[in-house]
């Protein structure tokens, strides 16, 4: 057993030496060692040398979350000659030292967690991974700069399918005029890449397409795409424009001049189906009978590059967006000047004249803890400076003011860019704008507070540009649910680890890049796309993948009743010669088969009844607590609470299980018998095959454990809902404490 001080992150709150002393006297524990940094080469080297010396053949580590370094330590164990499944990490940092201030209580809890891990380790089995061939094909969802970059980076080694829900690729970047801080043309930068994507022999491009469903599993995802009709054959269209010339309703057009695919599209809301476009097309590209199409593809990996969308500024009522044509968003500002312009790439007011006095209002919906988003959108300070300078380039006599809360210009060349904006004549006023009011004269009055001067001010402008907060794109949540990937409380895709694994997700084989992970500029989006492409290539380049062997094991006690086959939600079990047979690659180890088996003849390898009961015994050896059986997605929420130092009751003891459905009355009753004051079932998966059964599981367990007269609760907590989790834990712990105190009082009486 090895304990980590973690540079004080653990040892400041937990007396690790006292725990080592206690555990060293336990049966089977040959070594109880404390290190400053177990993840360092010296820390890992100590464990490896002890294995090499034949002193130990099983390892328990008390350190940070297993989501960080479990695979690293298991790889080390394998190199040292022991089965990787005989190494476990117990989380005494994120779920102990970081959330409990009372050192005595934190130490008591950690002591129980470590003891529980040792008890469980005594009966763990050596298991060999299941090897699976990978499908050498990648799906990239999103055709903006991140998706384009990722697709091109991978296409020379792997077949790539690029999906975009718009009629063209390029995302938001193709709608920009210039880019900061260099003022280079976004079209000049991006268009060659768009053309390369369209022409690349290893890239299949589907526009107007979205992911309808995802089945299968890691390394062999079965994805159904839904492609909406364009009514024009992309491959056949030559963009001659004759169809548009003949259309009486302007229903057929190019999305914009530089659009890729370079093909026309029909707006059926305008079309009267006169058929003139079809008659005029010399190559037969117009297909008025085009219909929605389903496309099925098999891929080994998926990259999420779904980007962002701006918040609707109308939720900030005092800015009157939508009530005056010259109150526009920064996106609309860009559209006037870009290749997609409808104003001849000219900035103009609603009456067609050049604005003389322009205000830029930052943080519209950003850093707002009441009505919109808490987070900073990162790029608004910089693009507003770019846009302000563009106004002065077009009209050197213009008066341009940027209203900001705090000027954030981090990054190489960005501070210099800010100073250049000041030098060119852009005015900056620090303070949030209170109101934007249309005037009878046609102008716009801004009321604001200048926080540097400590004054309330008011000024009139003829154009106001609102810089809106950036949200995840509309389809991000749905796609995340389909892929079993958690999102954060802000709605963006959750990284596996923000620092050391920033483009991996918690679903192996699914990666993410760009603004799908949070607001960022083009440079960072491209960097992440390259990183994701590298990760995908490394993943697929192995040709095969190791799947966890922690799957159902069917014992001799099985009488062939077939209930497990009927109840398996994934069709992973079938009958053969009156005995159930497992298809391991289809199984997600949910444990339903084990829990419902009337003969207790099915067990999940390394999550058996015996092992889970032993773990609870060890945890409760340190005193009464609340046993919280928690699945991996909700476990990640508890880790996030730790990272945010969100305190909760030290009575809480997490036991991670592959799914709460592995539990039965035998396991829960055993926890009560050994001193659990209460039991919670916390589920984070969004898999409806499991969640649809959860209330029934809770009802069964509640009924089967009522003899103990101790509370049991079930709750569904997704990864992003760590604050909700903390509240639930605290309320339940108070209930358990009150019940225990009442019982103790009765005994004394």
N, C-alpha and C positions, 0 to 999 in steps of 0.2 A: 504494500500500500504506500503510495507516494502522494504527499501533500505539497501544494504550491503556495508560497507566500504571495506570489504575483506582485512583487515590488511594493508590498503594503496594501494592495487592493483587497487582498483577502486577510492577511495577518493583522491589519489594523483593527479589524472587527471580529476576527475569529482567532482564538488561541490554538493555533495549529499544532504547537508542541504538545499541548495537553491532550489533544485528540490522538496524536501519534503515540503518546505514552499509553493511552487506554487501549488503542487498537493492537498495539504490539503484543499484548497479552492474550489476544484471541486465538482460538484454535485455528491452525492452518496458516496464520500470518507469520511468514518468515522474516519479513522486512517491513518496518514502518519508518519511512524516510521523509524528511522535509527539505525542499529545495526553494531557492529564491525565485527561479524561473524554470519551471519544468519543461516549457516548450522550447527553451534554448538548446543549443547543441550540447552544453554541459548537462542540462537536466535530462534530455533524452539519452545522452551517453551513459549516465548513471544507471538508468533502467536497463539499457541494452547490455551493459557490462554485467549487471546482476543476472540477467537471463543467460548470457554467454557462460557465466561461471556456474550455471546449473543451480543457482540458489532459489529461483522462483520459476513457476510455470503458468501463473495467472497474475494479472495486474489490475489493481483498482487505483484510479487517479482521482484525487480531489482537487479540482481547479476551476477553470472557467467553463462555460457552456460546451457540451459535446458538439454543438453545431459549429464550433470554431476549429477544434484541433483533433477530434476523434479519429478522422481518417489519417491524419499525420502520425499520430501515436500508433495506430494499428499497422500502418505501413512499416514503422520502425520495429514493432513486435514481430511482424512477419519476417523481416530481414534478420532478426535475432533468432528466429527458429521456433516461435510459438504461434499457435493459431490466432489470427487477429481477433476472432470472436471471443477470445479469453482475455481481452483488455476492455475495460469499461471506464468511462469518465463520469464522475459525480459532480454535479454543478453546485459548488459552494461559493461562487462569486456572484453571477447575475441573480441567482435565486436565494442568496443568503447574505453574504457580506455587504452587498450593495443596497440591500433593501431593509436591513435591520440595524438600528443604531446601538441597541443594548448588547454589549459584547458578551455578557453571560448568556443571554437568550440565543444570540447568533451562534455561539460556540456549542450550546446544547443542541440546537437544530442541526448544525454541521456534523456533530458527533453522531447523531441519529442517522443522518443521510449516509455517512461513510459506513457505519455499522450495517445499515440495510444493504449497501452495495456489496460489502464483504459477504454477508449471508447469501445474497443472490448469486454471487460469483462462485460460491462453493459448488453449485449444481449446474452452472452453465456448461454447454457442450461445445466441443470443437466441431465447427461446421465449415463446409466448403462452399464457396460462392457458386451461384448458377451462372453459367456462361451463355451469352446470347449474342448472335450476329447482329450488326447494326445495318440499317438501311442507309446507303450512302447518298442521301438526298436531303436537302435543307429547305425548309419553308421560312421565308422572311415575310413578316406581316407588317406592312407599312412602306410606302414608296417615297418617303421624304429623304433628306440628305443622309440620315442614319441608315435607313433601309437600303438605299442605293449603294452607299459605301460598303456596307456589310456584304451585300450580294456580289459586288465586283471583287471584293477581297477574297471571297470563297469560290468564285465561279471557275477559276483555273484548276481547282482541285476537286470540286464537288458539283453535282447538278443542283441548281438553285431554282426554286419557285418563288417568285416575288409577287405578292398580293397587295393591291391598293384599292381602297373603296371609292376613290374619285375616278373620273374619266381620264386622268393624266397623272403622271408621276412628277415628283419635284417638291411635294409638300408645301410647307410655308415658305421655304427658302426661295422657290421659284417666283413667289409673289413679292419678294423684296426688291427694292431698287438698288441700293448700295449696301455694303456690309461694313460694320465697324471692326477695327479702328482704321482700316486701310482705305475705305471708300472704293473698293473694287466692285465691279458689277457682278451681282449674284448670278445673273443669267450667263455671263461669260464663263463663270466658274463652274456652274452646275450643268448647263445644257450639254456640253461634251460627254459628261458622265451619264446623263439621261439617254443620249443616243447610243452610248456604249452598252448600256443595259439592254436596250431594245434590240441591238444587233448581236449581242453575245450568244454564241451557239449553246452555251451551258446554262443560260438563264431563260426560263419561261415566265413571261410577264402576263399577269391577269389584272386588268383594271376593272373598275366598277364591281369589285369582288370582295366578299368578306368570308370569314371563317364561320361556317354554319354549325359544325360539331367536330369534336375530337374524341376518337376512341383509341383503342390499343394502349400501348405503354411505352416506356422509355426505350429509345432505339428503333421503335417501329410504330410511330404514331399513324393512325388512320384518320386522315383529315378530310372532311367534306366541305368543299367551297361552294358558295352561292354567287354565281355571276349574273348580274342584272343586264338586261338587253341594252345594247347601244344602237341597234337598228342599222349599223354600218359595219361591214366586215373590215376589221383593222388591217388585215394582211392584204386585202384587195384594193382598198382605197388609195388613190394616188394624190389626194388633196388638190385636185384640179379646180374645185370650187364651182363647177357648173350647177351642181344641185342647189347650192345656196343662192345662186343667181336667179334660179327659177322659182324658188319657194315663195309663195305669196304671204306667208306668215312669219318669215325669219325663224322657222322652227329648226333648221339644220345649219350647223356652224362648227367651226373649229373652236375648242375651248379657249384657246388663245394662239397667237401666231407661232410661238415656239413650242407648242404642246407636243409631248411624247406620250402615247403614240400620236403620230402626225396623221390623224384621221378625223373625219367629221363625226358628229353625233347629233341625234334627233331628240329634241325636247317634245315628248308626246303631249305635254299639257298645251303646247301651242299648235301642234300638228293637226291638220284637218283631214289627213290621209287622202289627199287629192292624187297622190301617186306621181306627181311631176318629177320629183327628185329621182325616183326609181327609173323613170323613163329616160331621164337625161344622163344617168350614170352609164358611161360607155363600158365600164369593167364589171358591172353588176354587183357593186359593193353595197348598195342600199338594200337592206333586208327588213321590210316593214312588218314581216311576220316573225321577227326575232322574238324569242321568249326567254324568260329566266332559265338558267341552266345550272344543274348540280354537277360538280366535278369532284371526283375522289382521287386523292393522292396519298401515297405512303412516304413518310419522311422519317429520318433518324433523329433529326434535331430541329428545333424551332427557335427563331430569333424574333423577339417582339420589338418592333420599332414603330409603335403606333403614334408617337409624337404628342402634341398638345393641341388644345383649343383655347381661345381667350374666354375669360369670364364675360357674361353679359353685363355691361356696365349699368343697365337700367335698374339693377337691384340696389344701386346706390342712388336712391331717389333724388337726393339733393343736387345731383349733377345733371339731371334733366336730359339724359341721353335718350334719343328717340323723339324728343319734343322740339328739337331745333336742328335743322339740317346741317348747321355748321358746328355742331358738337359731334365730333367723329372719334373713332378709335385709332390707335396707332396702326392697326392692321389696315384700316380703310385709307389712312394716309399713304401707306406703302403701295396699296393697290393703284392709287392715282399715278404713281411714278414708275411702276414696274412694267414688265412685258405684258401683264394682264390688264393694263390700263384701259379705261373707257373714256379718259379725258385727253388722250393724245400725249400721255406721259407728262402731263402738266398739272401742277398743284393749283386748285381753284376752289373758290367758295361755291355755294349752291347757286349763286347768281352768275357764275362763270368768270368772276373777276379774281385777280390775285389777292390773297389775304395780305394785309399790311401789318396787323398786330396779332400774333399767335401765342397762345399759352399751351404749355404741355403740363399735364397734371399726372404726377407719378403715383404709384401704389394704389391704383383704383381697384379695390378688392384684395389687395395684398396687405400683409401685416395687419389684418383686420380680425380681431378676436371675437367680434360680435356677429357680423353679417356675412362674412366671406371667408377668405383663406388666411390662416395664421402665418403662413410662410412668405418669405421674400421670393419674388419671381426672377431674381438674379440678373436679367438682361435689360430691364426697363430703364435703369439709370443711363445705360450706355447707348441703347438705340434711340432714346429721346434726345441725347446729345447729338447723335448723328442726324436725326431728323431736323433738329433745330438748326444745325449748320447747313443742311440742304435748303431750308427756307431762305437763309441768308445768301446762299449761292444763286438761288433763283430770283431773289429780290434783296439786293444789298441794302436797301433802305428800310427793310422790315424791322419791326420791334418784336423780339422773340424772348420769352421768359419761360424758364423751367421751374415748376414748383415741386419741391422734393421734401421728404422727411429726413432721410440721411442719404448722402451721396455715396454710393458704393461702386468703386471703380477698381476692384481687385483684379490682378492678373497683369501679365506682361504687356506693356505699352498702353494700358488702360488709364493709368493716372495721367500720363502725358496727353492722352486723348481728351481727358477732362479739362486739363489746362488749355489745350488748344481751342476747345469750345469757348472758354472764357475770353481768350485772346481774340477770337473772331467776332465777339460782340454779343454772345448769348448771355442773357441775364439769369441769375439763379437766386431764388428766394426759398429759404428753408422754412417749411411749415406746411401743414396739411390744409388743402383747400376745403373750406366749409360748404360753399355753395357755388353753383354755376347757374345764373338766372338769365333767361332770355329777356331782352328789353324791347319796348315798343318801337324803338329806333331801328331794330334789327341786330343790334350788337349783343354782346354777352358780358354780363357783369360777374366777376369773380370776387368772392369774399374769402379772405384767408387770414391766417395768423403768421406773422413773421417772427419765428421763435428766436432768431438771432438778435433782432432789435427789440423784441418784447412788445410788438405793436400789432393791432388789428388793422388789416388793410383791405382796400377795395380798388379794383381797376376794371377797365372795360377793354374787351378784345373783340376781334371780328371772326376769329376761329379758335376753338378749344379742342385740343387733342388729348383724349383720355388714354392713358397707358394701362391696359387692363392686366389683372392677374392671369397667370397661365394655369389652366386646369389640364388634367390628363384628357386625352381624346375620348370622345363619347363611347367608343367600343372597348375601352381598356378593361373595365370591370368585367364585362361579359366574356372577353377573351381569357382573362385571368381565371375566371371560374371554370371555363372549359378546360384549361390546362392545369388546374389545381395549383395555381401560383397565387400566393397572397399579395394583397396590396396594402400600402400603409394607410394611416388615418387620413392622409392627404389624397388618397385615390391613386397614387402612382405605384408602379410595380415595386415590390419589396426585394431588395438585393439579398443574396445569401449572407453577405457580410459587407457593410458599407465601406470598410477600409481594405480588407485583404481579399475579398471576392466580389468586386462591385458589379460585374456583368452577369454572373451566374444567378440563377434563382433557386428557390428551395425545391424545385422540381428538376432533378437531374435530366439533362438533355434539352432544357429550355433556358434560353439566354435572353438578355434584354440590353438595349442601348438607346442613347439619346434621351429625348424628353419623355419617353415612356417611363424613365426612372426618376424624372424630376426636371424642373426648368433648367435650361443651360443654353449656352451659345453654340454657334456652328462649330467652332474649334473643338469644344469638348464633346459635342455630338459625334463628330467624325472620329475623334480619338476613341470614344467608347465603341463605336461601330467596328473599328479595326480590332479592338480588344475582343469584342464578342466574336468576330470572325475567326480570330486566332484560337479562341476557346473552342469554338465549334469544330474547327479543323483538327485540333488536338483530340477532341472527343471522338469524332468520326474516324480519325486517322488510325485509331487502334483496331478498327474493324470489328471489335466485339466489346461487350460490356459485362461487368460483373454485377449480377443482381443479388441482393441480400438473400441468404439462405434461410432467413427467419420466416419460414412458411409453415402451414399446417402439416403435422405428422399424424398419420392414422395408425393407431396401435391395434394389437391383437384382440383387444376387448370389443372391437367393432362387430356388431351383429348384422350389419348390412341393411339396416332399416331405411337408409336413403334420405333421411331428414336433412342431413348436411348438404346433399346434392340439390334438394328442392329449395333450400333457404339461401344458397350461395348467390349473392347479387351479381356476380361477375361470370357465372358459368364456368368457373375454374375447376369444378368437381363433376365427375361423371361416374356412372356405374359400370364396372367391368367384372364379370363373374361374381355378381352380387356383393361386390366390395367397391367403395368409393376410391377413385383414382384422381390425383391432383395434376392439373396442368399448371405448373409453377409460374410460367411467364404471364398467365392471365390472372394470377392471384395477387391481391394487394395486402394480404395478411390482416384483414379486418378482424378476424377472430370469431365471426358469427357462427361458423361451423363448430368451433370448439365450445362456445358458450351454450349452444342449443343441443349438443349431443347428449342423449339421455343416458348413455353408458360412460360418459366422460372419456371416450376413446379417441378424441381428437384434441391435440395440443398444438399451440404455436411454438415452434422451436425457439428456445431461450426466452419465451414468455409463458411458460407453463404455470399451472396453478401452484405447484410446489414452489417455483421460483418467485412468483408474485407474492405468495403468502410469506415466504422467508424474508423478502425485502421489507414487507410491512412490519414483521416482527422486529427486525433490526432497527428500523426507523423509530418505532415506538419504544424501543429499549431505553431511549433517552428521556422518556416521559410522554404524557398525553399530547396528542397533536391531531390535526385534521389531515387525513390522507386524501390527496387530490389526484385522481387518475386522469391523466391529460394526454391528448393525442398530439402528434408533432406540430400541427399548425397552431394550436392553442399554446403549446409549449414555447413556440417562438414569440407569442405575445407576452408570456411571462418573462422571457429574456429581454424583450424590449423595455418592459417595466424596470428591469434591473439596470439596463443601460441609461434609462432616464432617472434612475435613483428614486423611483416611486415606492414609498414605503407601504408595507402591509403587515398584517399580523404574523408574528414569528411562530404561531401555531401551524402555519401552512407547510405541508410537506408534499412536494410534487413527486409523483411516480409516473414517468412517461411510459405509455403503452402505444403499440402501433395503431390501436383504435379502442375506444371505450367499449366496443362491442365484444372484445375479448373477455370481458368481465362476466362473472356469474355470481349467484348468491353465496356460493362456497367461499369465493375470494373476499367478498365484502364482509360477510359474517366473521371471517377469520380476523380481519382488520379490527372490527369492533371488539372481538374477544381479547385481543392483545393491547387494547387501550386506546383505540381511535375514538376521539370525542365526536367525530362526524366524518362523513365521506362525501366528496364531491366528484361528479363526473363532468369534465370540461371537454367539450368537443369543438374543434376548430375547422374541420374539413367542410367543404361546400359540396361534397359528393352526395347528391340526393339519394343514391342507392343506400347510403348509410344514415343520413340525417332523417330520412322518412321513417326509420325504425327506432329512432332514439327515444322518443317519448314512451314507446311501448317497453323498451328496455328499462327505462327509469321506473315505470309503473311496476314491472315485474320485480325489480330489485327492492323497491320500497316495500312491497307487500311481503317479500321473502325475508326481509331483515327487520321487520317491525318489532320482533320479540326483544331486541336490544334497547328499544325506546331511545334511539339516538338519531339525530337528524341526517338525512341524505338529500342531496340536491343535484340537479342536472342543469347545465346551461350551455348554450352555443356561443362561443367567443371566437371570432376570426382574428387573424394575426394582428390586424391594425387596431383592434379594440382593447388594447392593454389597459386603458384607463377604466373601462367598464369591468374588466377582469379584476382589477385592484379593488374596486368598490364591492363587487360580489364577494370576494375573498374576505374583506374586512367585516362585512355585514354577517356573513356566515360564521366567521370566527367568533364574533361577539355573541352570536346565538349559542354556539357550542360552549363558550366560556360561561355564559349565564346558566345554561342547563347543567354543566358540571358543578358550578358553585352551588346551585340549588340542591343537587343530589348530595353533595358533600355536607351541606347544612342539615339535611334530613338525617344523614348517618350520625352526625354529632348529637342531634336531638335524640 
